[in-house]
Amino acid sequence: MGLMDVLNGMRNGPRGQSVPTSGGMSPLTIGLLAYLAWKAFKGNATSGTVFGGNAGAAPQNPTSTGGLGGILGNLLGAGASGSILTSGLGELMKRLQSTGHASTGRSWLAQGPNDAITPDALAKAAGTDALDALAEQHGMSRQQVAEELARTLPTTVDQLTPEGRVPSEQEAARWM
């Protein structure tokens, strides 16, 4: 199974159930989680700890390998779906916490209503590098990407965390 198969499969949500297009993971959400997983991977690679390859595998320029799929395709082999999902979600929660939105992120994980996030707050948490990469890949402006992610990300994270926590790599891999 290739990385794009994994990322495309993530649209169906946990346990592989089919989710209508309006309720599945948007390409922007998949892209953000993949990008954040790559950033987590790159950070771990510099410390000598990686989740699917060796430290020398990380590309120096994330846009030089043909988009986000190319980035992760070069980094991760088959069976990395759990790592992609958990690393991306974990990195997103860390970034929300570091930008003062930890309670918002926790509401997305927990059962019950999801707190909204403004596009500007999401852009700050995700980082301009992530939004710029997604904007370029999808032919949108950074602001459009931030608005779409602010609208769809809370529900998507809620769907991907049915037990109120970031799933383990093994749980996420089973869902894929």
C-alpha positions in Angstrom: 0.0 0.0 0.0 1.4 3.4 -1.0 1.3 6.6 1.0 -1.3 8.1 -1.2 -3.5 5.0 -0.6 -3.0 5.6 3.1 -3.8 9.3 3.0 -6.8 8.7 0.7 -8.0 5.9 3.0 -7.9 8.4 5.9 -10.9 10.1 4.3 -13.0 7.2 5.5 -12.3 7.8 9.2 -11.7 5.3 12.0 -12.3 1.6 11.4 -12.7 2.1 7.7 -16.3 3.0 7.7 -17.5 4.9 4.7 -18.2 8.5 5.4 -20.0 10.7 3.0 -17.8 13.2 1.2 -19.2 16.1 3.3 -18.3 14.2 6.5 -15.0 12.7 5.5 -11.6 14.2 5.7 -11.0 17.0 3.3 -7.8 17.0 1.2 -6.7 20.1 3.1 -7.1 18.3 6.4 -5.2 15.2 5.1 -2.5 17.5 3.9 -2.2 19.4 7.2 -2.0 16.2 9.2 0.6 14.7 6.7 2.6 17.9 6.8 2.6 18.0 10.6 3.6 14.4 10.7 6.5 15.2 8.4 7.5 18.1 10.7 7.3 15.8 13.7 9.4 13.2 11.7 11.9 15.8 10.7 12.3 17.0 14.3 12.7 13.4 15.5 15.1 12.7 12.7 17.4 15.4 13.9 17.4 13.9 17.4 18.1 10.4 16.0 14.6 9.0 16.7 12.3 8.3 13.7 9.1 6.5 13.2 9.5 4.8 9.9 12.9 5.2 8.3 16.3 6.4 9.0 17.4 9.9 10.0 19.0 10.5 6.6 15.7 10.0 4.8 14.2 13.4 5.5 14.3 15.8 2.5 15.8 19.2 3.0 13.1 21.0 1.0 9.6 19.7 1.6 8.2 21.1 -1.7 11.0 19.7 -3.9 9.6 16.1 -4.0 6.3 16.7 -5.7 3.9 18.0 -3.0 2.9 16.6 0.4 2.4 13.1 -0.9 5.9 13.1 -2.4 7.3 14.3 0.9 5.9 11.6 3.0 6.2 9.0 0.2 10.0 9.5 0.4 10.0 9.3 4.2 7.6 6.5 5.0 7.0 3.0 3.6 3.9 0.9 3.7 2.4 0.3 7.1 3.1 3.9 8.3 -0.5 5.0 8.3 -0.8 4.8 12.1 2.4 6.9 12.4 1.1 9.5 10.0 -2.2 9.9 11.8 -0.9 9.8 15.4 2.1 12.0 14.6 0.0 14.5 12.7 -2.7 14.7 15.4 -0.1 14.8 18.2 1.8 17.6 16.6 -1.4 19.5 16.0 -2.3 19.2 19.7 1.2 20.4 20.7 0.9 23.4 18.4 -2.5 24.3 19.7 -1.2 24.1 23.3 1.8 26.2 22.5 -0.3 28.9 20.9 -2.8 29.1 23.9 -5.5 26.9 22.4 -5.1 23.7 24.4 -8.6 23.7 25.6 -9.9 24.1 22.1 -7.8 21.1 21.0 -9.0 19.1 24.0 -12.7 19.8 23.1 -12.0 18.3 19.6 -10.7 15.1 21.3 -13.4 14.8 23.9 -16.9 13.7 23.3 -19.4 16.5 23.2 -19.4 19.9 21.4 -16.2 21.0 19.6 -15.0 24.5 20.3 -14.5 26.7 17.3 -11.2 28.2 16.3 -10.7 31.3 14.2 -8.8 31.1 11.0 -6.1 33.4 12.4 -5.6 31.2 15.5 -5.5 28.1 13.4 -3.0 29.7 11.1 -0.8 30.6 14.0 -1.0 27.0 15.4 -0.5 25.2 12.0 2.3 27.6 10.9 2.7 29.6 7.8 4.9 27.0 6.2 2.1 24.4 6.4 -0.5 26.8 5.1 1.7 28.0 2.3 2.4 24.4 1.2 -1.3 23.5 1.3 -2.2 26.7 -0.5 0.3 26.0 -3.3 -0.8 22.4 -3.6 -4.5 23.2 -3.8 -4.4 26.5 -5.7 -5.8 28.6 -2.9 -4.7 31.6 -0.8 -3.3 31.1 2.7 -6.4 32.8 4.1 -8.7 30.4 2.2 -6.8 27.4 3.5 -7.0 28.7 7.1 -10.7 29.4 6.8 -11.5 25.9 5.4 -9.3 24.2 8.0 -10.9 26.2 10.8 -14.3 25.1 9.5 -13.5 21.4 9.0 -10.7 20.4 11.4 -12.7 20.3 14.7 -15.1 17.8 13.3 -12.4 15.7 11.6 -10.3 15.5 14.8 -13.4 14.5 16.7 -14.1 11.7 14.2 -10.5 10.5 14.3 -10.5 10.3 18.1 -13.6 8.4 19.0 -12.2 7.4 22.4 -11.4 10.9 23.4 -7.7 10.7 22.8 -5.1 10.5 20.1 -5.1 6.9 19.0 -2.1 4.7 19.3 -0.2 3.9 16.1 -1.6 0.4 16.2 -5.2 1.5 16.6 -4.8 4.0 13.8 -3.2 1.5 11.5 -6.1 -0.9 12.1 -8.5 1.8 11.1 -6.7 2.3 7.8 
